[in-house]
Amino acid sequence: MRRRLRGVALASTLVMALGGCASTGSTGSEASQASNPDDPWEGFNRKVFVFNDVLDRYALKPVASGYRTITPEPLQLGVGNFFSNLGELRTTVNSLLQGKPANAGRSTSRFLVNTTMGIGGLFDIASRMDIDSDEEDFGQTLATWGWEDSRYLVLPLLGPSTLRDTSGLPADMAAYPVTYVDDDAVRAGLTALNIVDTRAGLLDQEELIQGDRYRFIRDAYLQRRQFEISDGELGDDPFSADDFEFDDADFAD
């Protein structure tokens, strides 16, 4: 379950990023916010943020709400486990690229155990066996290779990212098994299910967003990515608890 929550917090996947753009109010006045050196394109990013928010509010969120209402919780958990298991292959590849053979071995073990004993990954047997690994993607790999600082960027449909993480998206897609499903209908169906299931997992987290939604999500995303890139060495995981540390300005009306 902890791995599932960590995956939901990331924006390296399509839905998580779009779901992070969900808003329950206005985005705030751009001019009233102190500039962030990591966000020099804030004007552009805010416009894309609003575009994503409209799509989420009127399309994705209603579908995700209906999905969570009619789908039994055990089935939702199984769906989440299934897609998380597919992500282990990406973690294995990027762990090797980052020089982390131990983590690559653990993620490979997780994939093999959950795919076989867990019936295609529907059950997370590996976690019950205390086999865990740190999720890795190509954005983190690029940071390990030296691209440590990168500008914040909000992508249409894809949501929060950085220039570095956006550059890593093609490699991440290449390492994801669904990309290679030959049947277009099956591939589209799996992608849609992943989108809806992950968005449904974000519904409760929206209550944490207060004040300037854009700024809150940006700061949380950047903190989260720094935590992952450093493997948690620079501080506590900002998503490990429900309380976050932000300045008072983040909660101003």
N, C-alpha and C positions, 0 to 999 in steps of 0.2 A: 504493500500500500504506500509506503514512503517513497518508493521509486516512482509510483504512479503520480503522486502529488508533485514530485520534483519535475517530472515530465510535463505536467500541466503548467507549471510555472514558467517553463522555457518558451521562447518565441521562435525557436529554430524550426518548429513545426508549423504548418500552415494554420491550424485551428487555434492553437494556443495563442499565437500572435494576434489573430483576428479577434479572438475572444477577449484578449487583454484590452482591446479598444472599446469594449462595451462601456457605455456611459449611462449615468442616471441623472445627468444635468449638463450644464454648459461647460465648455472647456476653459473658461476664464479669459481674462484680457491678456493678450500677449505682451502688451506694452508695460503692464503692471508687474511682470515677473522678472526677477533678476536673470540675466543671461547666464547660460551654462556653457563653459568652454567646450564641453563634449557635444554640444548641440548648436553649432553655428548656422545650421539650416532650419532653425525653429519655425520661421514663417512658412516655408514649404511643408515641413513636417506636420504642422498643425492643420493645414488644409487637407492633407492626405488622411490625417487622423479623423477629421470630420466626415470625409467620404467613407472611410471604413466603418465609422460608427453608424451611419445611416443604413448601410448594407446589413450590418449586424442586427440593428434594432428591428428592422422590418422583415428580415429574411432568416438569418441564422438563429438568433435567439429564440424566436417563437417555435421553430422546429426542434431546437435542443430542449426547450421546456416541455414540449409534448413528448419527446423521446424519453425524458426522465420520468414523466408521469406514467406512461404506459409500459415501460420496460422494467421488469423486476430487478432489484438491486444486484442479486447474484449474477444475472445475465450481463448487466452493465459492467460489473467487475471483470467478468470473463472477456468481454470485448476489449476493455482497457488492457488487460493482461496480454491478449493476443497481439495487439499493435505494439505494446511495450517490448514484447519478445522479439518482434521483427527488428526493432531498433538495436538489439544487442549486436547485430552484425555490423552496424555502423560504428558502435562503440569499439568493437574488436579492431576494425580497420584503423580507426583514428588513434586508438591506444598504441598500436604498433608504430604508427607514423610519429607519435610523440615520444617514443622510447619507453613505453610503459608495458612491458611484456606481462607483468603479473596481472595488471588490470585486464589486458587482452585475454589472458587465460581464464580469468573469472567470468568475463562476459561470454566467452565461448562456452564455458561450462554451463552457465545459466541458459544459454540458447539450447544446448543439447538436452539438458535435463527437462526444461519446460516444454520443448517440442515433443519429446518422447513421453516422459512420465506425466507431463502436464497437458496431454492431449492437444498438441498443436499450439501450445502456449496459452490455452484458456485458463489454466491453473498455474499459479506461481509457486511451484514446488521448490524451486531453487532457494527462494527466500526462507522457506520453512527449514531448509537444510543449511541455513546461514551462509549461502553463497551469494555474495553481493558484489557489485562493481560500481564504479563512478561512470556516469554517462558522459560520453565524449562525442563531439562533432567536429567538422572540419574548420569551423570558426575558431574553436579552441585550439585546434592544431596549428592554424596560422598564427595565433597568439604565441604558442610555444615556439614557433619558428622565428619569432621576432617582431611580429606585427601586434604589439601590445596595446597601443592606444589607437582608437578609431572613432570616427565621427558617428553620432547617433543618426539613424535614418529610419523613417517610417515608410514602409513600402505599401503601395496599393494592394489591397486584399491580404497581403502577408503580414502587415502590421509592424510592430517594433523590431528593429534590427540595428546593425551598425554597418558601415561600409565593408569592414572586414568579414562580418558574418554573412552579409549578402554575397560576397565573393565566394564564400564556401558553400552556398546553397547547391550549385550544380554537382559538386562532389558528394554532398549529403544525399541528394536524390539518386545518384549513381550507386550508392551503398545501401539503398532501401529496396528490399525484395519486391514490393508492390510495383515498382517501376517496370519490372520485367514480366509482368503478367500479360500474356499475349492477347487475351480476350478483352476488348475495349470495354464492354459492358461490365465485366467482373472487376476490372481495374478501377473503373469509375465508381462502381458500387462500394468497393472497399475504401476508396478515398473519401467518399461521401460519409460512410459510416464512421470513419476515423474522425472526420471533421465534426460531425454532430455529437459523437460520444465525448470528445475532448471538450467541446464547447459546453456540454451539459455539466461537466465536472467543474466548470468555472462559475456556474450560476451563483453559488453561495459566496464565492470570494468577492463578488462585485460589491458586497456590503462594506468591504474594507476601503473602497475608493471614496475619498472625500476631497472637498476643495477643488482645486484645479486638476481635473481628471488627467489631462495630457501630462502635466508635470509629475503627478503622482506615479503614473504608469512608466514614464520615462526613467525616473530615478530608481524605481523598483527594478526595472529591467536591467539597467546598467549595473546596479549593485549585484543583482543575481548573476549576470554574466561574469563579473569580476570574481565572484565567489567560486564559480565553476572553473574559470581559467586557472585560478590559484589553488584549486583543489581544497578550498576552505582554509588555507593557511593564513589569510589576512583578517580573519574574524569569523563571527558566527554567521550561519546561513540566514539571510534576511527573510526567507520563507519558511523557516523551521517552526515559527510560532505565529500567532495571530496578531501580535503587536509589532509595529514597525516604528522606527525612529526617524522622524522627519521634523523639519523646522516648522514653527507655527505658521509660516507663510503658506505651507502646503495645504493647510486646512482653512485658509481664509476664504470668505464667500466672494 
